[in-house]
Amino acid sequence: MTRDEARALWASSGLDYSVLTHELLHRLVSLIDAELRAKPLFRDYRMNRSLSLRFKGEKPIQAELRCRGFYFRSREAVTFQSDGFIGFCGWASDENAAPILEGFRKWVASLQRDELDVPCRAPAITQRMLGAGHAAFRASVASGVARKPNHNAHDELLAAVYRAMAVARGADALGSTLNDGRGA
């Protein structure tokens, strides 16, 4: 996949910058990191876990994900520019861009399927609960309950996660521990 093919994939996906949330961008980071780790040539490359996300009013307008290698600390991996342009590791050759583009392709495909259980470094229960919480949060945004990406929206997301955990009570030790109030 080339950079232009990745941009065309995004354009044809029907997705927009509304999917640029911290949770979903961290999933993109995890997918790209997994692609980097899977290739021996990139064994010394990793994604930086911190990311930059800027808003204009209520809408995300820009995001930046960066990576590091054995000879640099921070370079562009993926940037979602405010003008709609998506940049992919402009510093890298086509061969070095391949794992980043593949991780991006998988991320877009998972968003199109609304598949939120993509590989992530979090425990499986956390992935399932974040996925359920994200779906509930998106529903609250669609209904107008959550309007701003602020602390209230974050609280609503956490509440949705805990509601999803209550539904999954007994599914595993973490769910039952959190729901019976006894703690670990």
RAGISUL-V673408 format. One record per pair of residues at least 12 apart in sequence whose ideal C-beta (glycine too) atoms are under 8 Angstrom apart, sorted by the first residue. I is the first residue (numbers start at 1). J is the second residue. Records with the same first field share a line. If there is no record, write none. Layout:
I=J ; J
This chain:
1=98 ; 101 ; 102 ; 105
2=94 ; 101
3=88 ; 97 ; 101
5=101
6=86 ; 88 ; 101 ; 104 ; 105
7=85 ; 86
9=104 ; 105 ; 108
10=86 ; 108
13=108 ; 111 ; 112
14=112
15=108 ; 111 ; 112
17=59 ; 60 ; 61 ; 63 ; 80
18=59 ; 60
19=111
20=53 ; 60 ; 63 ; 80
21=53 ; 60 ; 134 ; 149
22=51 ; 53
23=130 ; 134 ; 157
24=107 ; 111 ; 134
25=51 ; 53 ; 63 ; 65
26=49 ; 51 ; 120
27=107 ; 110 ; 116 ; 118 ; 120
28=65 ; 78 ; 103 ; 104 ; 107
29=47 ; 48 ; 49 ; 51 ; 65
30=47 ; 118 ; 119 ; 120 ; 121
31=103 ; 104 ; 106 ; 107 ; 110 ; 118 ; 119
32=47 ; 65 ; 67 ; 77 ; 78 ; 99 ; 100 ; 103 ; 104 ; 107
33=46 ; 47 ; 103
34=103 ; 119
35=99 ; 100 ; 102 ; 103 ; 106
36=67 ; 99 ; 100 ; 103
38=99
39=98 ; 99
42=96 ; 99
44=69 ; 70
45=67 ; 68 ; 69 ; 70 ; 99
46=67 ; 68
47=65 ; 66 ; 67 ; 68 ; 77
48=65 ; 66 ; 67 ; 68 ; 74 ; 77
50=66
51=63 ; 64 ; 65 ; 66
52=64
54=82
55=149
56=82
58=147 ; 148 ; 149
60=80 ; 149
61=82
62=79 ; 80 ; 81 ; 82
63=78 ; 79 ; 80
64=76 ; 78 ; 79 ; 80
65=77 ; 78 ; 79
67=89 ; 100
75=89 ; 91 ; 92
76=88 ; 89 ; 90 ; 91
77=89 ; 100
78=100 ; 104
88=100 ; 101 ; 104
106=118
114=135
116=130 ; 131 ; 134 ; 135
117=131
123=174
125=171 ; 172 ; 174 ; 175
128=164 ; 168
129=161 ; 164 ; 165 ; 168
130=161
132=160 ; 161 ; 164 ; 167 ; 168
133=157 ; 158 ; 160 ; 161 ; 163 ; 164
134=157 ; 160
136=157 ; 160 ; 161 ; 163 ; 164
137=153 ; 156 ; 157 ; 160
140=156 ; 160
141=153
162=178
165=178 ; 179
166=179
